[in-house]
């Protein structure tokens, strides 16, 4: 399902003005990926990229071409672990959002 222009504008405005929202969006994307919900995690991560740095800037930061990044986080994309962690690292540096990993005994 494609996002409407209003939603994209609203998401970008919220991400620009609310650091806690930015952090929650990136954190949610990574949690979804770690939980095995790759499709939803890629969608949320793609939305985060669009709402914050954009694909062109992320390409410059990560050294991965913008078109490759767009394909990677598209519906049929399948990013490698190396590419995914490169992107996450670049996003953390660019947005000031720093993620932490904690273990929780189930």
Secondary structure as GFF3:
##gff-version 3
##sequence-region A 1 106
A	DSSP	alpha_helix	5	17	.	.	.	ID=ss1
A	DSSP	alpha_helix	19	34	.	.	.	ID=ss2
A	DSSP	alpha_helix	38	51	.	.	.	ID=ss3
A	DSSP	alpha_helix	54	62	.	.	.	ID=ss4
A	DSSP	alpha_helix	66	72	.	.	.	ID=ss5
A	DSSP	alpha_helix	81	95	.	.	.	ID=ss6
###
